[in-house]
Amino acid sequence: MFRYFEIIWSSLKMAIEEFRSNKLRTFLSLLGITFGIFCIISVLSTINSMEAAVQHDIQSLGSKTIYVHKWDYSSDGMWWKYIKRPIPKYEELVLLKAKVPDIANAAYVLNTNSTMEYGDNILTNLNYDGVSEEFNNIQTIEIGYGRYLQQSDFDHGSGNIVIGYTLAERLFVKPERAIGNIVRLKNDKRAIVIGVIKKQGQSMMQMWDFDNSIIMTFQFFKQMEKPEATWDPVIMVQGKSDANIPELKDELDGAMRSIRKLTPTQEENYALNDIESFSKFMHDIFGNISLGGWAITALSLIVGMFGVANIMFVTVRERTGQIGLKKAIGAKRGTIMVEFLLESAFLCIIGGLIGLLAVLILTQIFSAMFSFKVFVAGSTIAFAIGICLIVGVLAGIIPAFIAARMDPVVAIRSK
């Protein structure tokens, strides 16, 4: 066992010595490996970071949640197929809760864009979200100041509203000052700010941009806008903790067909978009993107492998006399071959570490620039090191084979 460690340590020292004694030549030869590992880690890290951010945003839409909508979220863009479908109605939500026992929470959501005024200040293009009672049970909203809508607000359709942190900052400078103030909404409707949502920050998917939203009861919303004129109402259905999503989806499908009086031969005029299927759909998309990234980076790795092979051929030629002496005193072919293969692998690891260092520096820069954190997973680093070892072995196998088969007498004479 000690002998194997000695061989590994000797090979590592030779690789480091090769890099120190011929810095420019070695670095230029390793540039392909450095660039290849840089591309692999940067591509995988960026894709993994983006997927993690997207999956986080998808899960924030509500666990075990199905969106009853006229639009299919995983459709192929055939909008004309869905545009004439009827919109979901609040009455359908009531019927669904009565027909499907596995529903834990269900909410009706209306959405549009409009303005908000306070004094001489006017904010435009704001999200109006009219919601029913159980919306906060599905899509949890954390309140920073004040309170959320209460049952009495829904019972009376009161003009109390909850606004996003960014809106409160823009309109009142300090968000806490927003509480209790009267603002003007669409059609000169007055509303009282009763709560400010905690700052959410930017996200990859802006389905619920709460920083720029005004949340109100859907009854109050309908005083300003008819549901038909909104951006397509949606019914959010959340299953119980032990509910099976495919089974819940089947129950909802049967209930919706019954509610809309569709015959068995008629095509459904609604879509049931479950979050788990949408999450898998996005995972498959990112998987295909990863394959594309691999196709791009493979070429640089091949080029880098030839660069390392070139170093090893030169190294074998420079150490011909040393190889002859080792074989003359009893070194076996396998020992000589392993030494050169390990040295080749260590050289690739050095190139890979340079590429890794460059990626780690860039991740800090990109994390500050983008709306999501770019990270390098430990599995990605381990995978990159594994690639370096494989490329190193492939690059050094022919030079190592040549060194192992040298005749000791001929090798010593060529010293």
TORKOL-4160 file (C-alpha; in steps of 0.2 Angstrom, whole numbers, padded with zeros to 4 digits, m for minus):
415
<pt num="1" X="0000" Y="0000" Z="0000"/>
<pt num="2" X="0014" Y="0012" Z="0005"/>
<pt num="3" X="0022" Y="0009" Z="m0012"/>
<pt num="4" X="0006" Y="0014" Z="m0021"/>
<pt num="5" X="0006" Y="0031" Z="m0011"/>
<pt num="6" X="0024" Y="0033" Z="m0016"/>
<pt num="7" X="0020" Y="0031" Z="m0034"/>
<pt num="8" X="0006" Y="0044" Z="m0033"/>
<pt num="9" X="0016" Y="0056" Z="m0023"/>
<pt num="10" X="0031" Y="0055" Z="m0036"/>
<pt num="11" X="0019" Y="0057" Z="m0050"/>
<pt num="12" X="0011" Y="0073" Z="m0042"/>
<pt num="13" X="0028" Y="0080" Z="m0039"/>
<pt num="14" X="0033" Y="0077" Z="m0057"/>
<pt num="15" X="0017" Y="0085" Z="m0063"/>
<pt num="16" X="0020" Y="0101" Z="m0052"/>
<pt num="17" X="0039" Y="0101" Z="m0058"/>
<pt num="18" X="0034" Y="0100" Z="m0076"/>
<pt num="19" X="0022" Y="0115" Z="m0073"/>
<pt num="20" X="0035" Y="0125" Z="m0064"/>
<pt num="21" X="0050" Y="0122" Z="m0076"/>
<pt num="22" X="0040" Y="0125" Z="m0092"/>
<pt num="23" X="0026" Y="0137" Z="m0086"/>
<pt num="24" X="0021" Y="0144" Z="m0103"/>
<pt num="25" X="0023" Y="0128" Z="m0113"/>
<pt num="26" X="0013" Y="0118" Z="m0100"/>
<pt num="27" X="m0001" Y="0132" Z="m0098"/>
<pt num="28" X="m0003" Y="0134" Z="m0117"/>
<pt num="29" X="m0005" Y="0115" Z="m0118"/>
<pt num="30" X="m0017" Y="0114" Z="m0104"/>
<pt num="31" X="m0027" Y="0129" Z="m0110"/>
<pt num="32" X="m0039" Y="0118" Z="m0119"/>
<pt num="33" X="m0042" Y="0108" Z="m0103"/>
<pt num="34" X="m0044" Y="0124" Z="m0093"/>
<pt num="35" X="m0056" Y="0131" Z="m0106"/>
<pt num="36" X="m0066" Y="0115" Z="m0107"/>
<pt num="37" X="m0068" Y="0113" Z="m0088"/>
<pt num="38" X="m0072" Y="0132" Z="m0087"/>
<pt num="39" X="m0086" Y="0129" Z="m0100"/>
<pt num="40" X="m0093" Y="0113" Z="m0092"/>
<pt num="41" X="m0093" Y="0120" Z="m0074"/>
<pt num="42" X="m0100" Y="0137" Z="m0080"/>
<pt num="43" X="m0113" Y="0130" Z="m0091"/>
<pt num="44" X="m0119" Y="0117" Z="m0078"/>
<pt num="45" X="m0118" Y="0129" Z="m0064"/>
<pt num="46" X="m0128" Y="0142" Z="m0073"/>
<pt num="47" X="m0141" Y="0130" Z="m0079"/>
<pt num="48" X="m0143" Y="0122" Z="m0062"/>
<pt num="49" X="m0144" Y="0139" Z="m0054"/>
<pt num="50" X="m0158" Y="0144" Z="m0066"/>
<pt num="51" X="m0167" Y="0128" Z="m0064"/>
<pt num="52" X="m0166" Y="0130" Z="m0045"/>
<pt num="53" X="m0173" Y="0147" Z="m0046"/>
<pt num="54" X="m0187" Y="0142" Z="m0058"/>
<pt num="55" X="m0191" Y="0127" Z="m0047"/>
<pt num="56" X="m0192" Y="0138" Z="m0032"/>
<pt num="57" X="m0203" Y="0150" Z="m0040"/>
<pt num="58" X="m0214" Y="0136" Z="m0047"/>
<pt num="59" X="m0216" Y="0128" Z="m0029"/>
<pt num="60" X="m0220" Y="0145" Z="m0022"/>
<pt num="61" X="m0236" Y="0144" Z="m0033"/>
<pt num="62" X="m0242" Y="0132" Z="m0020"/>
<pt num="63" X="m0238" Y="0114" Z="m0016"/>
<pt num="64" X="m0251" Y="0101" Z="m0022"/>
<pt num="65" X="m0260" Y="0114" Z="m0032"/>
<pt num="66" X="m0269" Y="0113" Z="m0048"/>
<pt num="67" X="m0274" Y="0129" Z="m0058"/>
<pt num="68" X="m0291" Y="0128" Z="m0067"/>
<pt num="69" X="m0288" Y="0140" Z="m0081"/>
<pt num="70" X="m0293" Y="0141" Z="m0099"/>
<pt num="71" X="m0275" Y="0141" Z="m0104"/>
<pt num="72" X="m0264" Y="0126" Z="m0104"/>
<pt num="73" X="m0247" Y="0130" Z="m0096"/>
<pt num="74" X="m0237" Y="0117" Z="m0105"/>
<pt num="75" X="m0246" Y="0119" Z="m0122"/>
<pt num="76" X="m0236" Y="0121" Z="m0139"/>
<pt num="77" X="m0242" Y="0139" Z="m0141"/>
<pt num="78" X="m0258" Y="0136" Z="m0150"/>
<pt num="79" X="m0267" Y="0150" Z="m0142"/>
<pt num="80" X="m0281" Y="0150" Z="m0155"/>
<pt num="81" X="m0286" Y="0134" Z="m0147"/>
<pt num="82" X="m0289" Y="0141" Z="m0130"/>
<pt num="83" X="m0294" Y="0159" Z="m0133"/>
<pt num="84" X="m0312" Y="0156" Z="m0136"/>
<pt num="85" X="m0314" Y="0145" Z="m0120"/>
<pt num="86" X="m0325" Y="0151" Z="m0106"/>
<pt num="87" X="m0317" Y="0159" Z="m0091"/>
<pt num="88" X="m0318" Y="0150" Z="m0074"/>
<pt num="89" X="m0332" Y="0158" Z="m0063"/>
<pt num="90" X="m0333" Y="0159" Z="m0044"/>
<pt num="91" X="m0349" Y="0149" Z="m0044"/>
<pt num="92" X="m0338" Y="0134" Z="m0052"/>
<pt num="93" X="m0326" Y="0136" Z="m0037"/>
<pt num="94" X="m0341" Y="0133" Z="m0025"/>
<pt num="95" X="m0347" Y="0118" Z="m0035"/>
<pt num="96" X="m0330" Y="0111" Z="m0036"/>
<pt num="97" X="m0328" Y="0111" Z="m0017"/>
<pt num="98" X="m0344" Y="0103" Z="m0015"/>
<pt num="99" X="m0340" Y="0089" Z="m0028"/>
<pt num="100" X="m0322" Y="0085" Z="m0024"/>
<pt num="101" X="m0319" Y="0080" Z="m0006"/>
<pt num="102" X="m0300" Y="0080" Z="m0008"/>
<pt num="103" X="m0299" Y="0099" Z="m0010"/>
<pt num="104" X="m0291" Y="0107" Z="0006"/>
<pt num="105" X="m0292" Y="0125" Z="m0001"/>
<pt num="106" X="m0298" Y="0133" Z="m0017"/>
<pt num="107" X="m0297" Y="0152" Z="m0022"/>
<pt num="108" X="m0304" Y="0162" Z="m0036"/>
<pt num="109" X="m0292" Y="0175" Z="m0043"/>
<pt num="110" X="m0295" Y="0190" Z="m0054"/>
<pt num="111" X="m0281" Y="0200" Z="m0062"/>
<pt num="112" X="m0278" Y="0216" Z="m0072"/>
<pt num="113" X="m0266" Y="0231" Z="m0073"/>
<pt num="114" X="m0271" Y="0249" Z="m0068"/>
<pt num="115" X="m0265" Y="0264" Z="m0058"/>
<pt num="116" X="m0264" Y="0270" Z="m0040"/>
<pt num="117" X="m0264" Y="0288" Z="m0034"/>
<pt num="118" X="m0260" Y="0296" Z="m0018"/>
<pt num="119" X="m0259" Y="0315" Z="m0018"/>
<pt num="120" X="m0250" Y="0321" Z="m0033"/>
<pt num="121" X="m0241" Y="0304" Z="m0036"/>
<pt num="122" X="m0248" Y="0292" Z="m0049"/>
<pt num="123" X="m0241" Y="0275" Z="m0051"/>
<pt num="124" X="m0245" Y="0265" Z="m0067"/>
<pt num="125" X="m0245" Y="0247" Z="m0074"/>
<pt num="126" X="m0248" Y="0240" Z="m0057"/>
<pt num="127" X="m0255" Y="0222" Z="m0054"/>
<pt num="128" X="m0273" Y="0222" Z="m0047"/>
<pt num="129" X="m0276" Y="0205" Z="m0039"/>
<pt num="130" X="m0294" Y="0201" Z="m0033"/>
<pt num="131" X="m0294" Y="0186" Z="m0023"/>
<pt num="132" X="m0306" Y="0175" Z="m0013"/>
<pt num="133" X="m0304" Y="0170" Z="0006"/>
<pt num="134" X="m0293" Y="0155" Z="0004"/>
<pt num="135" X="m0280" Y="0163" Z="m0007"/>
<pt num="136" X="m0268" Y="0166" Z="0007"/>
<pt num="137" X="m0269" Y="0148" Z="0012"/>
<pt num="138" X="m0262" Y="0142" Z="m0005"/>
<pt num="139" X="m0251" Y="0157" Z="m0009"/>
<pt num="140" X="m0244" Y="0162" Z="0007"/>
<pt num="141" X="m0242" Y="0181" Z="0009"/>
<pt num="142" X="m0230" Y="0188" Z="0023"/>
<pt num="143" X="m0236" Y="0204" Z="0029"/>
<pt num="144" X="m0222" Y="0217" Z="0034"/>
<pt num="145" X="m0233" Y="0231" Z="0041"/>
<pt num="146" X="m0251" Y="0231" Z="0045"/>
<pt num="147" X="m0262" Y="0216" Z="0042"/>
<pt num="148" X="m0269" Y="0205" Z="0028"/>
<pt num="149" X="m0287" Y="0204" Z="0023"/>
<pt num="150" X="m0300" Y="0197" Z="0036"/>
<pt num="151" X="m0316" Y="0187" Z="0033"/>
<pt num="152" X="m0326" Y="0203" Z="0037"/>
<pt num="153" X="m0317" Y="0211" Z="0022"/>
<pt num="154" X="m0323" Y="0197" Z="0010"/>
<pt num="155" X="m0340" Y="0197" Z="0018"/>
<pt num="156" X="m0343" Y="0215" Z="0014"/>
<pt num="157" X="m0332" Y="0217" Z="m0001"/>
<pt num="158" X="m0324" Y="0232" Z="0008"/>
<pt num="159" X="m0311" Y="0244" Z="0000"/>
<pt num="160" X="m0297" Y="0238" Z="0011"/>
<pt num="161" X="m0281" Y="0233" Z="0001"/>
<pt num="162" X="m0264" Y="0226" Z="0004"/>
<pt num="163" X="m0250" Y="0233" Z="m0007"/>
<pt num="164" X="m0232" Y="0227" Z="m0012"/>
<pt num="165" X="m0217" Y="0234" Z="m0003"/>
<pt num="166" X="m0210" Y="0242" Z="m0019"/>
<pt num="167" X="m0227" Y="0252" Z="m0021"/>
<pt num="168" X="m0226" Y="0257" Z="m0003"/>
<pt num="169" X="m0209" Y="0264" Z="m0005"/>
<pt num="170" X="m0212" Y="0273" Z="m0021"/>
<pt num="171" X="m0228" Y="0281" Z="m0015"/>
<pt num="172" X="m0224" Y="0284" Z="0004"/>
<pt num="173" X="m0205" Y="0283" Z="0004"/>
<pt num="174" X="m0206" Y="0273" Z="0020"/>
<pt num="175" X="m0217" Y="0258" Z="0018"/>
<pt num="176" X="m0224" Y="0258" Z="0036"/>
<pt num="177" X="m0231" Y="0275" Z="0032"/>
<pt num="178" X="m0243" Y="0268" Z="0020"/>
<pt num="179" X="m0254" Y="0260" Z="0033"/>
<pt num="180" X="m0271" Y="0269" Z="0035"/>
<pt num="181" X="m0269" Y="0280" Z="0020"/>
<pt num="182" X="m0283" Y="0282" Z="0007"/>
<pt num="183" X="m0278" Y="0279" Z="m0011"/>
<pt num="184" X="m0287" Y="0281" Z="m0027"/>
<pt num="185" X="m0288" Y="0266" Z="m0039"/>
<pt num="186" X="m0296" Y="0263" Z="m0056"/>
<pt num="187" X="m0312" Y="0272" Z="m0060"/>
<pt num="188" X="m0308" Y="0284" Z="m0045"/>
<pt num="189" X="m0312" Y="0270" Z="m0032"/>
<pt num="190" X="m0306" Y="0275" Z="m0015"/>
<pt num="191" X="m0297" Y="0261" Z="m0005"/>
<pt num="192" X="m0288" Y="0260" Z="0012"/>
<pt num="193" X="m0271" Y="0253" Z="0014"/>
<pt num="194" X="m0272" Y="0240" Z="0028"/>
<pt num="195" X="m0256" Y="0230" Z="0025"/>
<pt num="196" X="m0239" Y="0230" Z="0016"/>
<pt num="197" X="m0231" Y="0214" Z="0010"/>
<pt num="198" X="m0214" Y="0210" Z="0015"/>
<pt num="199" X="m0201" Y="0213" Z="0001"/>
<pt num="200" X="m0200" Y="0198" Z="m0011"/>
<pt num="201" X="m0186" Y="0203" Z="m0023"/>
<pt num="202" X="m0185" Y="0198" Z="m0041"/>
<pt num="203" X="m0188" Y="0180" Z="m0047"/>
<pt num="204" X="m0186" Y="0171" Z="m0063"/>
<pt num="205" X="m0205" Y="0168" Z="m0065"/>
<pt num="206" X="m0216" Y="0184" Z="m0061"/>
<pt num="207" X="m0233" Y="0175" Z="m0060"/>
<pt num="208" X="m0235" Y="0183" Z="m0043"/>
<pt num="209" X="m0225" Y="0199" Z="m0043"/>
<pt num="210" X="m0231" Y="0204" Z="m0025"/>
<pt num="211" X="m0218" Y="0219" Z="m0024"/>
<pt num="212" X="m0229" Y="0228" Z="m0037"/>
<pt num="213" X="m0246" Y="0221" Z="m0033"/>
<pt num="214" X="m0262" Y="0227" Z="m0025"/>
<pt num="215" X="m0272" Y="0213" Z="m0017"/>
<pt num="216" X="m0290" Y="0216" Z="m0013"/>
<pt num="217" X="m0306" Y="0205" Z="m0011"/>
<pt num="218" X="m0313" Y="0199" Z="m0028"/>
<pt num="219" X="m0329" Y="0207" Z="m0023"/>
<pt num="220" X="m0321" Y="0224" Z="m0022"/>
<pt num="221" X="m0311" Y="0221" Z="m0038"/>
<pt num="222" X="m0328" Y="0218" Z="m0047"/>
<pt num="223" X="m0334" Y="0235" Z="m0043"/>
<pt num="224" X="m0320" Y="0242" Z="m0054"/>
<pt num="225" X="m0318" Y="0228" Z="m0067"/>
<pt num="226" X="m0329" Y="0214" Z="m0074"/>
<pt num="227" X="m0321" Y="0197" Z="m0074"/>
<pt num="228" X="m0323" Y="0195" Z="m0093"/>
<pt num="229" X="m0312" Y="0211" Z="m0095"/>
<pt num="230" X="m0298" Y="0204" Z="m0084"/>
<pt num="231" X="m0283" Y="0194" Z="m0088"/>
<pt num="232" X="m0292" Y="0177" Z="m0087"/>
<pt num="233" X="m0298" Y="0173" Z="m0070"/>
<pt num="234" X="m0291" Y="0157" Z="m0063"/>
<pt num="235" X="m0297" Y="0144" Z="m0049"/>
<pt num="236" X="m0283" Y="0138" Z="m0038"/>
<pt num="237" X="m0286" Y="0121" Z="m0030"/>
<pt num="238" X="m0275" Y="0114" Z="m0017"/>
<pt num="239" X="m0276" Y="0096" Z="m0012"/>
<pt num="240" X="m0276" Y="0089" Z="0006"/>
<pt num="241" X="m0259" Y="0084" Z="0012"/>
<pt num="242" X="m0262" Y="0066" Z="0009"/>
<pt num="243" X="m0270" Y="0069" Z="m0008"/>
<pt num="244" X="m0263" Y="0060" Z="m0024"/>
<pt num="245" X="m0261" Y="0074" Z="m0037"/>
<pt num="246" X="m0266" Y="0063" Z="m0053"/>
<pt num="247" X="m0281" Y="0056" Z="m0043"/>
<pt num="248" X="m0286" Y="0074" Z="m0038"/>
<pt num="249" X="m0284" Y="0079" Z="m0056"/>
<pt num="250" X="m0295" Y="0066" Z="m0062"/>
<pt num="251" X="m0308" Y="0070" Z="m0049"/>
<pt num="252" X="m0307" Y="0089" Z="m0055"/>
<pt num="253" X="m0309" Y="0084" Z="m0073"/>
<pt num="254" X="m0324" Y="0074" Z="m0069"/>
<pt num="255" X="m0332" Y="0088" Z="m0059"/>
<pt num="256" X="m0328" Y="0101" Z="m0072"/>
<pt num="257" X="m0336" Y="0091" Z="m0086"/>
<pt num="258" X="m0351" Y="0089" Z="m0075"/>
<pt num="259" X="m0352" Y="0107" Z="m0070"/>
<pt num="260" X="m0350" Y="0113" Z="m0088"/>
<pt num="261" X="m0362" Y="0099" Z="m0094"/>
<pt num="262" X="m0350" Y="0092" Z="m0107"/>
<pt num="263" X="m0354" Y="0075" Z="m0115"/>
<pt num="264" X="m0341" Y="0061" Z="m0116"/>
<pt num="265" X="m0338" Y="0065" Z="m0134"/>
<pt num="266" X="m0335" Y="0084" Z="m0132"/>
<pt num="267" X="m0317" Y="0091" Z="m0129"/>
<pt num="268" X="m0314" Y="0099" Z="m0113"/>
<pt num="269" X="m0315" Y="0118" Z="m0113"/>
<pt num="270" X="m0304" Y="0121" Z="m0098"/>
<pt num="271" X="m0286" Y="0116" Z="m0093"/>
<pt num="272" X="m0280" Y="0108" Z="m0077"/>
<pt num="273" X="m0262" Y="0114" Z="m0074"/>
<pt num="274" X="m0254" Y="0105" Z="m0059"/>
<pt num="275" X="m0238" Y="0112" Z="m0052"/>
<pt num="276" X="m0229" Y="0095" Z="m0051"/>
<pt num="277" X="m0232" Y="0092" Z="m0070"/>
<pt num="278" X="m0226" Y="0110" Z="m0074"/>
<pt num="279" X="m0211" Y="0107" Z="m0063"/>
<pt num="280" X="m0206" Y="0091" Z="m0072"/>
<pt num="281" X="m0209" Y="0100" Z="m0089"/>
<pt num="282" X="m0197" Y="0113" Z="m0084"/>
<pt num="283" X="m0184" Y="0100" Z="m0078"/>
<pt num="284" X="m0185" Y="0092" Z="m0095"/>
<pt num="285" X="m0182" Y="0108" Z="m0104"/>
<pt num="286" X="m0166" Y="0112" Z="m0093"/>
<pt num="287" X="m0160" Y="0094" Z="m0096"/>
<pt num="288" X="m0161" Y="0097" Z="m0115"/>
<pt num="289" X="m0152" Y="0114" Z="m0112"/>
<pt num="290" X="m0138" Y="0104" Z="m0103"/>
<pt num="291" X="m0136" Y="0092" Z="m0117"/>
<pt num="292" X="m0133" Y="0107" Z="m0129"/>
<pt num="293" X="m0120" Y="0114" Z="m0117"/>
<pt num="294" X="m0111" Y="0097" Z="m0117"/>
<pt num="295" X="m0111" Y="0097" Z="m0136"/>
<pt num="296" X="m0102" Y="0114" Z="m0136"/>
<pt num="297" X="m0089" Y="0110" Z="m0122"/>
<pt num="298" X="m0085" Y="0093" Z="m0129"/>
<pt num="299" X="m0074" Y="0100" Z="m0143"/>
<pt num="300" X="m0063" Y="0111" Z="m0131"/>
<pt num="301" X="m0060" Y="0095" Z="m0120"/>
<pt num="302" X="m0054" Y="0085" Z="m0135"/>
<pt num="303" X="m0043" Y="0099" Z="m0140"/>
<pt num="304" X="m0036" Y="0100" Z="m0122"/>
<pt num="305" X="m0033" Y="0081" Z="m0122"/>
<pt num="306" X="m0022" Y="0083" Z="m0137"/>
<pt num="307" X="m0013" Y="0097" Z="m0129"/>
<pt num="308" X="m0009" Y="0086" Z="m0114"/>
<pt num="309" X="m0004" Y="0071" Z="m0125"/>
<pt num="310" X="0008" Y="0083" Z="m0133"/>
<pt num="311" X="0016" Y="0087" Z="m0116"/>
<pt num="312" X="0017" Y="0069" Z="m0111"/>
<pt num="313" X="0026" Y="0064" Z="m0128"/>
<pt num="314" X="0039" Y="0078" Z="m0125"/>
<pt num="315" X="0041" Y="0072" Z="m0106"/>
<pt num="316" X="0044" Y="0054" Z="m0112"/>
<pt num="317" X="0057" Y="0060" Z="m0124"/>
<pt num="318" X="0065" Y="0071" Z="m0111"/>
<pt num="319" X="0065" Y="0057" Z="m0098"/>
<pt num="320" X="0071" Y="0042" Z="m0109"/>
<pt num="321" X="0087" Y="0040" Z="m0099"/>
<pt num="322" X="0078" Y="0041" Z="m0083"/>
<pt num="323" X="0066" Y="0028" Z="m0089"/>
<pt num="324" X="0080" Y="0016" Z="m0094"/>
<pt num="325" X="0088" Y="0018" Z="m0077"/>
<pt num="326" X="0072" Y="0014" Z="m0068"/>
<pt num="327" X="0069" Y="m0002" Z="m0079"/>
<pt num="328" X="0087" Y="m0007" Z="m0077"/>
<pt num="329" X="0086" Y="m0008" Z="m0058"/>
<pt num="330" X="0069" Y="m0018" Z="m0058"/>
<pt num="331" X="0055" Y="m0006" Z="m0062"/>
<pt num="332" X="0040" Y="m0015" Z="m0070"/>
<pt num="333" X="0031" Y="m0010" Z="m0085"/>
<pt num="334" X="0015" Y="m0007" Z="m0075"/>
<pt num="335" X="0024" Y="0005" Z="m0063"/>
<pt num="336" X="0031" Y="0015" Z="m0077"/>
<pt num="337" X="0014" Y="0016" Z="m0086"/>
<pt num="338" X="0005" Y="0021" Z="m0070"/>
<pt num="339" X="0018" Y="0035" Z="m0066"/>
<pt num="340" X="0015" Y="0043" Z="m0083"/>
<pt num="341" X="m0004" Y="0041" Z="m0082"/>
<pt num="342" X="m0005" Y="0049" Z="m0065"/>
<pt num="343" X="0006" Y="0063" Z="m0071"/>
<pt num="344" X="m0005" Y="0066" Z="m0086"/>
<pt num="345" X="m0020" Y="0065" Z="m0074"/>
<pt num="346" X="m0013" Y="0078" Z="m0062"/>
<pt num="347" X="m0008" Y="0090" Z="m0076"/>
<pt num="348" X="m0027" Y="0089" Z="m0082"/>
<pt num="349" X="m0032" Y="0092" Z="m0064"/>
<pt num="350" X="m0021" Y="0107" Z="m0063"/>
<pt num="351" X="m0029" Y="0114" Z="m0079"/>
<pt num="352" X="m0046" Y="0110" Z="m0072"/>
<pt num="353" X="m0043" Y="0119" Z="m0055"/>
<pt num="354" X="m0038" Y="0135" Z="m0065"/>
<pt num="355" X="m0054" Y="0134" Z="m0074"/>
<pt num="356" X="m0064" Y="0131" Z="m0058"/>
<pt num="357" X="m0056" Y="0146" Z="m0050"/>
<pt num="358" X="m0061" Y="0157" Z="m0064"/>
<pt num="359" X="m0079" Y="0150" Z="m0063"/>
<pt num="360" X="m0080" Y="0153" Z="m0044"/>
<pt num="361" X="m0074" Y="0171" Z="m0047"/>
<pt num="362" X="m0087" Y="0174" Z="m0060"/>
<pt num="363" X="m0101" Y="0166" Z="m0050"/>
<pt num="364" X="m0099" Y="0180" Z="m0037"/>
<pt num="365" X="m0100" Y="0193" Z="m0051"/>
<pt num="366" X="m0115" Y="0185" Z="m0059"/>
<pt num="367" X="m0124" Y="0183" Z="m0043"/>
<pt num="368" X="m0123" Y="0202" Z="m0040"/>
<pt num="369" X="m0129" Y="0205" Z="m0058"/>
<pt num="370" X="m0144" Y="0193" Z="m0060"/>
<pt num="371" X="m0160" Y="0191" Z="m0051"/>
<pt num="372" X="m0155" Y="0174" Z="m0044"/>
<pt num="373" X="m0140" Y="0167" Z="m0036"/>
<pt num="374" X="m0127" Y="0157" Z="m0047"/>
<pt num="375" X="m0119" Y="0143" Z="m0037"/>
<pt num="376" X="m0107" Y="0129" Z="m0040"/>
<pt num="377" X="m0113" Y="0113" Z="m0033"/>
<pt num="378" X="m0101" Y="0101" Z="m0025"/>
<pt num="379" X="m0107" Y="0087" Z="m0036"/>
<pt num="380" X="m0103" Y="0098" Z="m0051"/>
<pt num="381" X="m0085" Y="0101" Z="m0044"/>
<pt num="382" X="m0083" Y="0082" Z="m0041"/>
<pt num="383" X="m0090" Y="0078" Z="m0059"/>
<pt num="384" X="m0077" Y="0090" Z="m0067"/>
<pt num="385" X="m0063" Y="0083" Z="m0057"/>
<pt num="386" X="m0068" Y="0066" Z="m0063"/>
<pt num="387" X="m0068" Y="0072" Z="m0081"/>
<pt num="388" X="m0051" Y="0079" Z="m0079"/>
<pt num="389" X="m0045" Y="0061" Z="m0073"/>
<pt num="390" X="m0053" Y="0053" Z="m0088"/>
<pt num="391" X="m0046" Y="0065" Z="m0100"/>
<pt num="392" X="m0029" Y="0064" Z="m0092"/>
<pt num="393" X="m0029" Y="0045" Z="m0093"/>
<pt num="394" X="m0034" Y="0046" Z="m0111"/>
<pt num="395" X="m0022" Y="0059" Z="m0116"/>
<pt num="396" X="m0007" Y="0050" Z="m0107"/>
<pt num="397" X="m0011" Y="0032" Z="m0112"/>
<pt num="398" X="m0001" Y="0031" Z="m0128"/>
<pt num="399" X="0015" Y="0041" Z="m0121"/>
<pt num="400" X="0014" Y="0030" Z="m0105"/>
<pt num="401" X="0013" Y="0014" Z="m0116"/>
<pt num="402" X="0028" Y="0020" Z="m0126"/>
<pt num="403" X="0038" Y="0023" Z="m0110"/>
<pt num="404" X="0033" Y="0006" Z="m0102"/>
<pt num="405" X="0039" Y="m0004" Z="m0118"/>
<pt num="406" X="0056" Y="0005" Z="m0119"/>
<pt num="407" X="0071" Y="m0006" Z="m0120"/>
<pt num="408" X="0082" Y="m0001" Z="m0104"/>
<pt num="409" X="0098" Y="m0003" Z="m0114"/>
<pt num="410" X="0093" Y="0008" Z="m0128"/>
<pt num="411" X="0085" Y="0021" Z="m0117"/>
<pt num="412" X="0101" Y="0023" Z="m0106"/>
<pt num="413" X="0112" Y="0025" Z="m0122"/>
<pt num="414" X="0100" Y="0039" Z="m0128"/>
<pt num="415" X="0103" Y="0048" Z="m0111"/>
